[in-house]
Amino acid sequence: MGDWLSLVWGGVVGAGATAVALDYRNFGLRVYDLMVQRSPGGGVDPRFSPDVMRGIFGVLGVGCLAVTGVRAFGMF
């Protein structure tokens, strides 16, 4: 059961990060706005733009999906 849970968790995180990276229906901008609202100290650094955030989430999404794919291939 633990193997399936790690596959589902990796797939959900990878798909969510990819949705932010590709800015599906302005999802990336909404996540960025939420991050700015919730960050302590009155906002994030001005150099941390939505494009930088989308790049970070893109790397995270591709990495999670790749690891999930390798785990799934190893299970069968």
C-alpha positions as CSV (number, residue, x, y, z in Angstrom):
1,M,0.0,0.0,0.0
2,G,2.9,2.3,0.8
3,D,4.2,2.0,-2.8
4,W,0.9,3.1,-4.3
5,L,0.7,6.1,-1.9
6,S,4.1,7.3,-2.9
7,L,3.1,7.0,-6.6
8,V,-0.1,9.0,-6.1
9,W,1.6,11.6,-3.9
10,G,4.4,12.1,-6.4
11,G,1.9,12.3,-9.3
12,V,-0.2,14.9,-7.5
13,V,2.7,17.1,-6.6
14,G,4.2,16.8,-10.0
15,A,1.0,17.6,-11.8
16,G,0.3,20.5,-9.5
17,A,3.7,22.0,-9.9
18,T,3.5,21.5,-13.7
19,A,0.1,23.3,-13.7
20,V,1.7,26.3,-11.9
21,A,4.7,26.2,-14.2
22,L,2.6,26.2,-17.3
23,D,0.3,28.9,-15.8
24,Y,-2.8,26.9,-16.7
25,R,-5.7,29.4,-16.5
26,N,-3.5,31.9,-14.6
27,F,-3.1,29.4,-11.8
28,G,0.6,30.4,-11.5
29,L,-0.3,34.0,-10.9
30,R,-2.9,33.1,-8.3
31,V,-0.4,31.0,-6.5
32,Y,2.1,33.9,-6.6
33,D,-0.5,36.3,-5.3
34,L,-1.3,34.0,-2.5
35,M,2.3,33.6,-1.6
36,V,2.8,37.4,-1.5
37,Q,-0.2,37.7,0.8
38,R,0.9,35.0,3.2
39,S,4.6,35.7,3.4
40,P,5.8,37.4,6.6
41,G,7.5,40.7,6.4
42,G,5.2,42.4,3.9
43,G,5.8,40.5,0.7
44,V,8.5,38.7,-1.2
45,D,11.7,40.1,-2.7
46,P,10.9,42.1,-5.9
47,R,13.5,40.0,-7.8
48,F,11.3,37.0,-7.1
49,S,8.9,37.5,-10.0
50,P,6.1,35.1,-11.1
51,D,8.4,34.0,-13.9
52,V,11.1,32.9,-11.4
53,M,8.5,31.1,-9.4
54,R,7.2,29.3,-12.5
55,G,10.7,28.2,-13.4
56,I,11.2,26.7,-9.9
57,F,7.9,24.9,-10.0
58,G,8.7,23.6,-13.5
59,V,11.9,22.0,-12.3
60,L,10.0,20.6,-9.2
61,G,7.2,19.3,-11.4
62,V,9.5,17.6,-13.9
63,G,11.6,16.1,-11.2
64,C,8.6,14.7,-9.3
65,L,7.0,13.3,-12.4
66,A,10.3,11.7,-13.4
67,V,10.8,10.1,-10.0
68,T,7.2,8.8,-10.0
69,G,7.7,7.3,-13.5
70,V,10.8,5.5,-12.4
71,R,9.1,4.2,-9.3
72,A,6.1,3.0,-11.3
73,F,8.4,1.3,-13.9
74,G,10.2,-0.4,-11.0
75,M,7.0,-1.7,-9.5
76,F,5.9,-3.6,-12.6
